[in-house]
Amino acid sequence: MSPAISEQASGERLKIHNLVREDARSSFAEDVRAGLSSNPKRLFPKYFYDALGSQLFEAICLLPEYYLTRAENEILARYADEIVKEVDGDEISLLEMGSGSASKTRLIIEAILRRQSDLLFIPVDISASALETSSRVLLQSYPSLRINAYASDYYDGLAALAQDERRGRTLALFLGSNIGNFDEDEAHAFLRALRQVLSAGDALLLGADLRKDAQVLEAAYDDSLGITASFNLNQLARINRELDADFNLRAFRHYVTYNKESGRVEVYIESLREQWVSIRKLDMKIHFREGERLHTENSCKYDLEGLSHLAQETGYRRAHTWLDRQERFSSNLFIAVGQ
């Protein structure tokens, strides 16, 4: 089914294009069916972020073990003016994929507005309500800001952006180590798709977590308070709520391991006993063995050589990298090269 496209305007400063698919609920159901029918079983990380999941993730970002948000904030606070200065052009527009609350984005917005008198901001996020909330807050904070927002998944948003030639020189943002949620092929596909809506000379600021000690990485995804465990297990609770299933969350546990060979944190839900689960809206009964793991997420970690290779393979060059003081996290300026 094609997306239901609508547009909401607020004066001349805010437009929200709603491209969220009308069949989103059926897509969730079919992905659950496919994932739980596969061997090994899996769920898809894009479904972490229902209303409760989004709130839990906001809490995760405040945890002492979850250094990623603080490290990236440190980089942007220290280097935002330098980052913006690296983008060649008299006036630039700002595009953000997966903008969320846009809290870190403010540092870049402010750096751009120190350089030019006004700014077009183009956020893309799956949640129309989150987009509207964050957009109105930003417009109150920055009178010279205009927002042209897209409520959609990444690829529908990029398809819509490909039809819009009015941006001029563009700085794109993909922050928070979201690139790490893709495997190698998915990361390449996404960055190539983004490259198609950028012109040669446009820039992408890519946040990427760096490889480090396994103990540090595993703690970041398995905190002592158990908030990350609740975030992970909320996927089962969501299936219970939306698809009339009977997962007993106490019969499963959150499990995290760092796969050093592949350079990724792997996140699972593990069955604590042999059990059957019914998903009535899908007319399914699923068997779990004791100790069987349901894969929910990977978080790939990078080194600088790998980031340079990623840029070269997808139509960019890595022009500059900024690190936090402890060298845990990287913000990388990829410049789109001629095709």
N, C-alpha and C positions, 0 to 999 in steps of 0.2 A: 504494500500500500504506500502511496506517495505521501510525503510529509504534508501536514495541514499547515499552510503558510498564512500567518496573519501578521499584522503590524500594529504596534501600539506607539503612539506619539505623545510626548508631553512637551508642549510648546515647540520650540525649534531645536532644543538641545538634547532631547532623548528620543531615540527610536529603538524599539525592541521588536525584532523579527522572530516570531515564534515558529520554528521549523520542527518542533518536537513531534515525533510520529504519533499519529492517533492510535497505532497498534502497539504502543510501548509495553502495555501490560501483557499482550499476547507474546511479544518478543521475549519478555522475562520468562514467561511460562515455557516457551519453546527452548530457550537456552537452559533452563533448569532441567527440562526433560532430556535434552541432548547431553548435558554435563553429567547428570547422574546415571545415564545409560552407558556412558563411555567407560573404558577400562585403561588406565585408572580413572576413578571418578574425579570430577572437577566442577568448580563454580567459577564465575567470571567476575573479576574485581570491579568492573564498572557498576555492579549491583551493590557494592558496599554502601553507596551514598543515598539511601533513603533519608527521611527526616532525622531519624534517630542515629543512623550511621554517620551523617554529616556532623551532628553534634558531638558524637564520640570522637570523630577525627579532630575536631577543634580542640578537644581536651587532650588528645594524644600530642598535639603540637606544643603543649605546655609542659609535658613530662620531662624530667631531668635526663632520662635515657635517650629521648628522641631529640638528638642534637641537630637534625637536618634543618629544621625551621630557623633555629637561632643562628646557625652558621650562615645560612643564606641571607638572613636579615642583616647580619654583620657585614657581609660582602656588599650588599646593596646600600647600606647606610654609609659605608666608607667610600665606595667607588661609583655611586650612581652618576655623578657629574662626569667622571672619566669615561664611563660606559657610553653615555649619550654623546660625548664629544667624539667618540670613535666612529659614530654613524655619519657618513658623508651626505650632506644635504642641507639646504638652507632652512627647510621646514619639514618636519617628519610627523607621520601618524604613528600611533601605537596600537598594535594588535596583540591580544593575549588569548592563547588557547587554554581552556580550563581555568577561567579567571576566578571562580569561587567568590570569596569575600573581597578579593582585590586588595587585601591589607598590605602585602609587600609591594604591590604595584604602585602605591602612593609614592614611594621613594623615587621611582623612575618618572612618574608623572611630574613630581615637583622639580626634578632635574631638567626635564624637557621644558617646563614652563619658566625656568630660569634662563633658558636659551631662546625661547620664542614666546610670542604674546598669547597664542591660543593653541589648542590641541584637540585633534579628533582621536578618541579612544574607541577601539573596536573589540569588546570582550566577547568571547565565545564560551558558553557553558551550557551543560545539559539541563540545568535547573532554571526555568523562567522566573520563578519567585526569587531565587538567590540573585539573579541578574538584576531584577527590578530593585530589590532592596539595596544592593551594593551600588547600583548606578545612581539612585537618588541620594545616597549618602555622599558619593563622590561629587555630584553636581552641586550639592550644598557647600562642599569644602572648596571647590575650584570653580569660580564664576566664569572662567574663560575656557572651560572644558565642554566639549560636545561628545555625546556617546551614541554610537550606532551599534547596537548589541544584537547578537544572534543566540537565541535559545535553541541549541541543537547539539548533536554529538559532533565529534571532530570532523568527520568526513562530510556530513551534510553542511556544516558550517563552511568548510573550505570550498565545497561546490558552489555555495552561494557567493562567497567572496570572490571566486574566480570570475563572476559576472560583473563585479564592481571595479571599475578602472579609475576611481576618483581618489584613491588614497595618496598618491604621490610616493615620496620616499618613505619606507616603512621600517620600523623596528618591531619585530615580533618577539613575544615572550612565551617561553614554555618553562615554567619555574617549578620549584619544589621537588626536583628529581622525578617528575612524572614520566620522563623518558625511560626510567628504570622499570616501569611496569610493563614495558613492551619487551618481548624477546627480540633477538637480533633481526629477524625478518620483519617483524612488526615495526620496529624502530626505523628501519630503512624505508618501509612503505610510508609511514607517517611523515617522515622528514622530506621524502620526495614529493608527497602530496602537498605539503606546506610550501615547498620550493616552487610548485606550479603557480601559486598565487603571489609569489614574490618576484620582483624584477632584479636583474643583475645589479649588485650594489646595495640592495636591501640587506638588513641584518636580522639575525635571530640570536636572542640571549637565551641560552640553554642551561638550565640548572641540572647538575649531575653529581650524585654522591660518588665518593671515591672509595676504592678498595682499601681495606684496613683490617685490623685485628678482628677475628671472628667473634670474640667475646663482646666487643663493642657493638658490632653489627647486630648480633642476635639480641642483645639487650634492648636495642632501639626498637625492635619489633616484638618484644616480649617483656614488657615493663613489670616492675615489682607490684604495682597496684592492680594489675589485671585489666586495665582499660583497653589495651590492644586486643586482649583475649575477648573482651565483650564486643569490640568492634568486629572481630572476625566471626564470632558465633552469632552475631546479629543477622548474618546472611541466613542462617537456619531459622531464626525467629521470623525473618521476613517471609520465608517460604511458608511457615506456619500461618502467618497473618494473611497473606495474599492468595495462597493456593490451598488453604485448608489442609495443611500437613500436621503430623503429630511428632515432630522431632522433640525429643527430650534433651534439652541443652545440657543437663547434668550428666548425660551419658556420652558426651563428647568433650574433647579438650582442644585447646589451641596448642599448636606445635610449630616451632620455628627452628630452622637449621641454615647455616651458611655453607653453600656448596663452593668451596674454594676453587675447584677446577673450572667451573663455569662462571665464577665471579658473581654469584647472585645469592641473595637471601630467599629462601623458599618457605612459604607459609602454608600450613595445612590445618585441617580439622581432623582429629583422630578419634575413632570410635573406641570407647573404653570397654565395650563388651560386644558380643555377637547380638545383633538386633535387627528387627524389621521396622521400616518407617513407611507409613502410608501418606501419599499426596493425593487427596481425594479429587481435587479439581483436574488433575492430570490422569486420574484412574491408574495410578502407579503404586506398586509396593517395591521398596528398595531394601535389599539385604546388605548389611554391613558386617564384616568379620571383626572380631576383636583385634584392635591394633591397626585396622585398615585406615588409610589416610586419604582424605578428600582434599585435593589441591585447590587453593583459593587465590594465591598470588605469588608472583616472583617480583623481586626488586633487584634489578641488575646494577652492579657497581662498575665503575669505569676507572681506567688510568688515562693519563694524558695522551699516550700513544693511541689508545683505543678511540679516544674522542677525535683525534686528528683523522684517523681512518674513517670513522663514522661520517665526518664532514665531507671528506673526499668522495666517499661512495654515494653521497646523496645530493650533490650539487652545491656544496659550500666549501669554504676554507676556514679553518680555525684561526682567526686573526689574533685573539687575545684570550687569556684565561686569568681570572681573579680567584684567589683562595682566601678562606678565612684564616685567622691567625694560627689555628691549630692544624691547618691544612687537611681538614676532613671533607670539605665540600668545595665544589667548583662552579663558577658562573662563567660560561664560555660564549664568546662572541663569534658566531658563525656568519661569514659574509657570503651571500649568494653570488655564485660565479656565473659567467655566461654559459648558455646552453646551445 
